[in-house]
């Protein structure tokens, strides 16, 4: 199972939101580059970098943070937040991202999203399936759609998607454990999907449970930043 720490960016700084609420924001003193280098020093290979300004403004904002981390570390970066056009996508890849996660655009501009899969391949484009009450949420989780999360993933699997990051918004930032049942349901129905869990991971035992459930990867955010899970504890999964 891939361990994928998350760095969320507002105004060039590391932050964490609670349940996607921009008014419930924790700022952390370390710079994104400092955090990324610490992760790499402990054997981490992958990073989930989220431009929260971009998600809110519907355009990429913190491109310089991506470029800095990409040029000063060897981390494999997947980038999300505000990628809404072909130009945005090209800028993000040019800045050093290996993969791009698209959530809102897969809902609002499906033809554009499908063209990305066809042009860049399913190893480069990740489907972001963010769910509130098992319904897909978009635009920084500010808006809930009528798309059932399982139907949404199934639809894009038929279009070639392999990688899916699934976040249960109700769990995100609360440090109350991940949505194990949701992920089990998805994998039971769609066993071929490379499913990456996001949201709620609090203790190392959560990681063991997700691995046992067959998750391809897990994203860890607040638990790392607040020391609930130590970097040294992740080394057994690497």
C-alpha positions as CSV (number, residue, x, y, z in Angstrom):
1,X,0.0,0.0,0.0
2,X,1.3,3.4,-1.0
3,X,1.7,6.0,1.8
4,X,1.0,9.4,0.4
5,X,1.3,12.4,2.7
6,X,-0.8,15.4,1.8
7,X,0.3,19.1,1.9
8,X,-2.6,21.5,1.5
9,X,-1.7,25.1,0.5
10,X,-3.4,28.4,1.1
11,X,-1.4,31.5,0.5
12,X,1.8,29.5,0.0
13,X,1.5,28.0,3.5
14,X,0.8,24.6,4.9
15,X,-2.8,24.4,6.2
16,X,-5.5,21.9,7.1
17,X,-9.2,22.5,6.8
18,X,-11.9,20.6,8.8
19,X,-14.5,19.0,6.5
20,X,-13.4,21.3,3.7
21,X,-14.5,24.4,5.6
22,X,-12.3,27.4,4.8
23,X,-13.4,29.0,8.0
24,X,-12.0,26.0,10.0
25,X,-8.4,26.4,9.0
26,X,-5.3,25.4,10.9
27,X,-2.0,27.0,9.7
28,X,1.3,25.3,10.4
29,X,4.6,27.1,10.8
30,X,6.7,24.9,8.5
31,X,7.0,25.8,4.8
32,X,5.7,23.3,2.3
33,X,9.2,22.7,1.1
34,X,10.5,21.9,4.6
35,X,7.6,19.4,5.1
36,X,8.3,17.8,1.8
37,X,12.0,17.4,2.6
38,X,11.2,15.8,5.9
39,X,9.0,13.3,4.2
40,X,11.6,12.4,1.7
41,X,14.2,12.0,4.4
42,X,12.0,9.3,6.0
43,X,11.7,7.3,2.7
44,X,8.4,8.7,1.5
45,X,8.2,8.6,-2.3
46,X,4.9,10.2,-3.1
47,X,3.1,13.5,-2.2
48,X,-0.4,14.7,-2.6
49,X,-0.2,18.5,-3.1
50,X,-3.5,20.4,-2.9
51,X,-4.0,24.0,-4.0
52,X,-6.9,25.0,-1.8
53,X,-6.8,28.6,-3.2
54,X,-7.1,27.0,-6.6
55,X,-10.0,24.8,-5.6
56,X,-11.9,27.9,-4.4
57,X,-11.0,30.2,-7.2
58,X,-11.3,27.5,-10.0
59,X,-7.9,28.2,-11.3
60,X,-4.4,27.1,-10.3
61,X,-2.9,29.6,-7.8
62,X,0.0,28.0,-6.0
63,X,2.0,26.8,-9.0
64,X,5.2,28.1,-7.5
65,X,4.9,25.8,-4.5
66,X,4.6,22.8,-6.8
67,X,7.6,23.9,-8.9
68,X,9.8,24.5,-5.8
69,X,9.0,21.0,-4.3
70,X,9.4,19.3,-7.7
71,X,12.8,20.9,-8.3
72,X,14.2,20.5,-4.8
73,X,13.0,16.9,-4.0
74,X,12.6,13.6,-5.8
75,X,9.1,13.1,-4.6
76,X,6.5,11.9,-7.1
77,X,3.8,14.6,-6.9
78,X,0.1,14.4,-7.7
79,X,-1.4,17.8,-7.8
80,X,-5.0,18.9,-7.3
81,X,-7.0,22.0,-6.9
82,X,-8.2,24.5,-9.6
83,X,-7.1,22.5,-12.6
84,X,-9.9,23.5,-14.9
85,X,-8.5,23.8,-18.4
86,X,-6.0,22.3,-20.8
87,X,-3.7,25.2,-20.1
88,X,-3.9,24.6,-16.4
89,X,-3.1,21.0,-16.9
90,X,-0.1,21.7,-19.1
91,X,1.3,24.3,-16.6
92,X,1.0,21.8,-13.7
93,X,2.8,19.0,-15.6
94,X,5.4,21.5,-16.8
95,X,6.0,22.6,-13.2
96,X,6.9,19.0,-12.2
97,X,3.7,17.1,-11.3
98,X,3.7,13.4,-12.3
99,X,-0.1,13.1,-11.9
100,X,-3.0,15.4,-11.7
101,X,-6.2,14.8,-9.7
102,X,-9.5,16.1,-11.3
103,X,-12.7,16.1,-9.3
104,X,-14.9,19.1,-10.0
105,X,-13.9,19.1,-13.7
106,X,-14.9,15.4,-14.0
107,X,-18.4,16.5,-12.9
108,X,-18.8,19.9,-14.6
109,X,-16.7,19.4,-17.8
110,X,-16.7,15.6,-18.4
111,X,-15.6,16.0,-22.1
112,X,-12.5,18.0,-21.1
113,X,-11.7,15.4,-18.4
114,X,-12.1,12.5,-20.8
115,X,-9.8,14.3,-23.3
116,X,-7.2,14.4,-20.6
117,X,-7.4,10.7,-20.0
118,X,-7.1,10.0,-23.7
119,X,-4.2,12.5,-24.2
120,X,-2.1,11.8,-21.2
121,X,-3.1,8.3,-20.2
122,X,-4.7,6.8,-17.1
123,X,-1.4,6.7,-15.3
124,X,-1.3,10.5,-15.3
125,X,-4.9,11.4,-14.5
126,X,-6.5,10.6,-11.2
127,X,-10.2,10.8,-10.5
128,X,-11.0,12.7,-7.4
129,X,-14.2,11.3,-5.9
130,X,-15.0,13.4,-2.9
131,X,-18.2,12.3,-1.2
132,X,-20.7,13.9,1.3
133,X,-23.2,11.3,2.4
134,X,-22.0,9.2,-0.5
135,X,-22.9,12.0,-3.0
136,X,-20.1,13.6,-5.0
137,X,-19.1,17.1,-3.7
138,X,-17.3,19.6,-5.9
139,X,-15.5,23.0,-5.8
140,X,-13.6,22.5,-2.6
141,X,-16.5,20.5,-1.2
142,X,-18.7,23.6,-1.2
143,X,-21.3,22.0,-3.4
144,X,-23.0,18.6,-3.3
145,X,-24.2,16.9,-6.5
146,X,-26.7,14.1,-7.2
147,X,-23.9,11.8,-8.4
148,X,-23.7,8.6,-6.2
149,X,-20.0,8.1,-5.5
150,X,-20.0,4.4,-6.6
151,X,-21.8,5.2,-9.8
152,X,-19.4,8.1,-10.4
153,X,-16.3,5.9,-10.1
154,X,-17.9,3.1,-12.1
155,X,-18.8,5.6,-14.9
156,X,-15.2,6.8,-15.2
157,X,-13.7,3.3,-14.9
158,X,-15.6,2.5,-18.2
159,X,-13.8,5.5,-19.7
160,X,-10.3,4.3,-18.7
161,X,-9.7,5.7,-15.2
162,X,-7.5,3.5,-13.0
163,X,-6.6,5.7,-10.1
164,X,-9.2,7.1,-7.7
165,X,-8.7,9.2,-4.6
166,X,-11.9,8.9,-2.5
167,X,-12.4,11.4,0.3
168,X,-15.3,11.2,2.8
169,X,-15.8,14.9,3.5
170,X,-17.6,14.0,6.8
171,X,-14.4,12.4,8.1
172,X,-11.8,14.9,6.8
173,X,-9.8,16.7,9.4
174,X,-11.7,15.3,12.3
175,X,-9.2,12.6,13.3
176,X,-11.9,10.1,13.9
177,X,-10.8,7.3,11.6
178,X,-11.3,6.6,7.9
179,X,-14.5,5.5,6.1
180,X,-13.6,1.9,5.9
181,X,-17.1,0.7,5.0
182,X,-17.2,3.1,2.1
183,X,-13.9,1.8,0.7
184,X,-14.8,-1.8,1.2
185,X,-18.1,-1.2,-0.7
186,X,-16.2,0.4,-3.6
187,X,-13.6,-2.3,-3.8
188,X,-16.2,-5.1,-3.6
189,X,-18.0,-3.6,-6.6
190,X,-14.9,-2.4,-8.5
191,X,-11.9,-4.6,-7.5
192,X,-9.7,-3.4,-10.4
193,X,-9.7,0.2,-9.3
194,X,-6.5,1.5,-7.7
195,X,-8.3,3.1,-4.8
196,X,-6.6,5.7,-2.6
197,X,-8.3,6.5,0.7
198,X,-8.3,10.1,2.0
199,X,-9.7,11.6,5.2
200,X,-9.9,10.6,8.8
201,X,-6.7,8.6,9.1
202,X,-5.6,9.2,12.8
203,X,-3.5,6.3,14.1
204,X,-1.2,3.6,12.6
205,X,-3.9,1.0,13.2
206,X,-6.1,2.8,10.6
207,X,-3.3,2.1,8.0
208,X,-3.3,-1.6,8.9
209,X,-7.0,-1.8,8.4
210,X,-6.9,0.0,5.1
211,X,-4.1,-2.2,3.8
212,X,-6.1,-5.3,4.9
213,X,-9.1,-4.0,3.0
214,X,-7.1,-3.9,-0.2
215,X,-6.6,-0.1,-0.6
216,X,-3.9,0.8,-3.2
217,X,-2.9,3.8,-1.2
218,X,-3.7,6.1,1.6
219,X,-3.4,9.8,2.0
220,X,-2.4,11.2,5.4
221,X,-2.7,14.8,6.3
222,X,-3.6,16.3,9.7
223,X,-2.4,13.2,11.7
224,X,1.1,13.7,10.4
225,X,1.2,17.5,10.9
226,X,-0.1,17.2,14.4
227,X,2.1,14.2,15.4
228,X,-0.6,11.7,15.9
229,X,1.3,9.5,13.5
230,X,5.1,9.8,13.5
231,X,7.1,9.6,10.2
232,X,9.2,6.8,11.7
233,X,6.0,4.7,12.2
234,X,5.4,4.9,8.4
235,X,8.7,3.2,7.5
236,X,7.2,-0.2,8.0
237,X,4.8,0.4,5.2
238,X,7.4,1.7,2.7
